[in-house]
Structures are given as C-alpha cells and as structure tokens.
C-alpha cells in the first residue's frame, strides 16, 4: 500500500484552505504581547523595593500587558460566541424547515399532525414543541 | 497466484471453549468474499483474528504473502487492512469530514512542532487529508453532509460514514462486519453498489460478515460458512448457499 497522499485514488481537488485564521491568530498574538509586557513589568518592578521606582514599570508594562491579555481573551470568547450563534441560527433554520414540511404534509387547512402512535395534535402545538 | 489473505488451520480457544477450530479461509485481491453462519458461529472472532485484535491459539494468517500471525493491529493496518465494526464506532461530536480525516491520519508525516508552527508541509498535508476525506465521502454518497456532526446523521448514513473512513485508509483488504445491519432494502442495494464500485474502481478485496443472504448472493463471489467455530462449506457463493448442510445450519435440521 502506498503511503503517499498525492496519488490517493479518492483524492479530489478543492481550493486550498486559508493557512491562517485571523480571528484566532490576532487574539492569540494580542495575548502573547500582553504576556511579554506583564513579564517585562514584573522584571522591572522586582529590581527594586522602592514603590516610586516600581510605578513606571507597572504603568508601562503590567497595566497595558494586563489590558492586552484581557482584551485578547475577550476577542477569543467573542469569536466562540459568534460561532455558537451561527450554529444556533443554522439549527433554527433546519427546525423551521422541518416544521414547514410537517405543515405542508398535513394539508393547507393546517390539519392535525398525526404521530406514529396515532395521537394527533394541532400544528401550533407541534410548533411550540 | 498467492492469495491476498490466507488463513490456515486457525483455532481460537477461550479457556476450555473453542470459538473456532481449524478454520481455513482464502481471499484473492479485488474479490468480494463472505463469511456467514448462525449467531455465535465465530465470524467476528475470525475478523478479530485477521485484524490482529484476537491472538490465535493455533494456525497462521498470511497477508500478501507475509506471515502476520503475531503482527499487532497497527502493523496490519499499515500493510493495508481496514475494517468496520458491528457496532458503529464513530466520534459523534466530530463532523463527517473530520471522522474520515481520522482514518487518513496514518498518512501524516508531520508532527506536533509542525502543527504548532503551521509549517507549509503541515498545511499541504492538512489540505491533502481534507481532499481525500471529501473524496471518500463523495464516493459513498455523503459529500453533501460533510460538515454535519456524525451524531446528527441517520443510522444508514453513519454506516456509510464508517465505510468512507475505511476506504480513505486506502486498504487492499476491507473487512465489513454486518454492514447492512439496521438498513432498509434501498439502503442495502445502495451499499452493495458502493462496495462493488470499491472493488472494481479501487481494486480492493472485501470480506463481509453478513446475515442478509440476498446481499451475500448479490455481492460475494466466494463464501465460507461457519457453524460452531468450524467451516462446514466453502466455495462459489451460489453453490454454498444451495448446500443443504448450510440451510440446515441456519434453519435447523429436522430431528
């Protein structure tokens, strides 16, 4: 058996997929920069015990670093949230299509929906379910 | 000509119970064979012996001229064996395309560092895996549901998805354990046509364990019948199915 992917008889040609997903790469880069700034802030502040000397490191390193880490995490969560919403929209569309199909199968007057066991229910009730 | 698969005098014992006794079985390349018999005859045990999931107590298994009796399942898979299971073994939360991609994983030559750094070679491999998985899904008629979760698919479609995953491994021998279980007549005919295409277009040998005799008659050129772990008939399918001893094994003989 050949272990080569190139001559696999079932292989079809498709458009190459985008190598980098920017909706993931940008938040990850923001978090990475934030982590570097956090470390730089800690490194600078830990050099001295004098709070007056520590403040510039906190202001230029720790605070913006923390903001970038939080901002990057929010961007990632937002992307996940958007994907969940898209899936929900697709599921709702499929559910609506099934309801339309059921309504059409039961005639224009909106006759009762007949279940496998012979029980009947109004289309509105089926919709609510 | 050396047969692609040759099983000779295989015996499997579980303690004092013999699941199979001196079973011989041969299958040539590009041919569909069937292994039939009543429940408990030892068919799935023979499948497990051939794929390496079950060690033999005695006997030998040769594949493409190589003795693989003691070879682990992973080596047999690399040599070109693929199988489907009596009970579906898919990942329900993955899409159909991703499930087939799991089967193509053995072709990957890139490791974790390449995946983390998204190296060009990894991207090319990912693209190839995607295209092979899609091709396999289209081959079994599931191209339109590639993005759907396996758990959402109908039972018949999930059976075909397992077949697609096995075909994507580019096997020389495909073992199908009761592929039509739970399928209607239309789906069974469709599956038989797909398996026929797999043998004619891809040159795959197929060994089927099946209870649906019309499916066996339509598909298999050679059939072996097991009863209580022993071979009671083997040969051309029509001759074997006409054998009164085979009918008696299935229906019971008049006392």
Interface residues (C-beta under 8 A of the other chain):
Chain A: X1 X2 X3 X4 X5 X6 X8 X9 X10 X11 X12 X13 X14 X16 X17 X19 X20
Chain B: X78 X79 X80 X104 X106 X107 X118 X123 X125 X126 X127 X128 X129 X130 X131 X132 X134 X135 X136 X138 X139 X167 X168 X170 X171 X172 X201 X202
